[in-house]
Amino acid sequence: MKKDKLILTTIIVGLCVVLLGATIFKFVADKPSVFIQKTKQGEFQLFVEKEPYIIKGVVYQPVPIGQNHQYNFWADPNHPWRVDAALMQKMHVNTVRFFMPGPDVEQTKKVIAELHQNYRIRTILGHWMDYWRPGNYADPQYRQDLTNRVLEMVKAYKDEEGILLWVLGNENNLSWHSGARVPWSCPQVDKIKDPYKKELAKAKIYYSLVNQIAREIKKIDPEHPVALGNADTYTLEVAKEICPDVDLVALTAYRGKTFGNLWREARRKIDKPVLILEFGCDSFNAKTQKEDQQIQSVFLISQWQDIAGNFSGAGGEGNALGGCIFEWNDEWWKHDEIMPASWYVHNTEGDWSGGGYYFDIDTESNLNINEEWWGIVAFSPELEQKINKRIPRKAYYELQKLWQSEPN
């Protein structure tokens, strides 16, 4: 009798173990290929293929000397991404951020696939959401048209193994600021007299469109998170109410050597995981009128350490997923886009003022930020393999050492 009971108990325990194992396996197997997990402590962690993933990224737009943003690198027969990806891999970059896919789907797929298969670099694919030419975001027909365009992108690339996540918009929340460079409006907003209430109304209209698109994306692609692209934390408290279906916020943040209270602000305003979609420091000192690789390196290391200090379990807010350095390479066309002759000159004039970059703020009109000098890799007019020679700056090597010592 005792022997029979022992056998029966063993069988029951064995079945329980099998069932528990099957349940755990099903739980793991049912997870998307890329997902964000919230811990019991309320912190966030990104997983890719069931492994923790820290985004060590760069913003990538390899416009050569003598070209501007209209250059289609995706179709370049000299394959500049191969040279860059080899350097990125040595630096331990695991992610690139593209503002938009290329004009040809197959060419874009080829680049995304090569980066992932040959260099283990994943792609953050964005959609401008008409950042440079905003329409009336309240107009039903325009909203549907923009939704269709975004969904076409998702449908085209959702099955590419190299895709990490989608980003909706860039700094579109600046389009309803009172001093917006590219403003938009609509009749119902124009009736509002109070400037602050007018901004809030625009924010609600735009964010509702973002949420609508995020919801539609998840119907056709449950495998990749959807991010709200935003300039810093401005109006995120509105997005909290309007955008429940986005998985994370992707912020451009140029606060200087650190991000200050950004992590706490994001936690208070929206309480979603944070990707710093753009951060960095230019390598030109407007005060001394000389290249300054040392100060660029110091700022970038400090910024990354601030990001890392807010990873899950690191002791900070626990809402950081990583960041993308702005940017991989210098772009010689940016200071005077309408003058092709200037695209062959590495301009040293200041373009805007950034108080957080204190080392050269004391210059004429405080214009200390040089748009053409943000790369951690410099371009030379000298050609190698039929493309501009790549010259990594000090920041490249310092981050290489730092990222090598970290997981992922």
Buried (B, 14 or more C-beta within 10 A) or exposed (E): EEEEEEEEEEEEEEEEEEEEEEEEEEEEEEEBBBBBEBEEEEBBBBBBEEEEBBBBBBBBBBBBBBBBEEBEBBEBEEBBBBBBBEBBBBBBBBBBBBBBBBEEBEBBBBBBBBBBEEBBBBBBBBBBBBBEEBBBBBBEEBBEEBBEBBBEBBEBBBEBEBBBBBBBBBBBBBBBBEEBEEEBBBEEBEEBEEEEEBBBBBBBBBBBBBBBBBBBBBEEBEBBBBBBBBBBBBBBBBBBEBBEBBBBBBBBBBBBBBBEEBBBBBBBBBBBBBBBBBBBBBBBBBEEEEBBBBBBBBBBBBBBEBBBBBBBEEEBBBBBBBBBBBBBBBBBBBBBEEEEEBBEBBBBEBBEBBEBBEBBBEBEEBBBBBBBBBBBBBBEEEEEEEBBEBBBBBBBBBBBEBBEEEEB
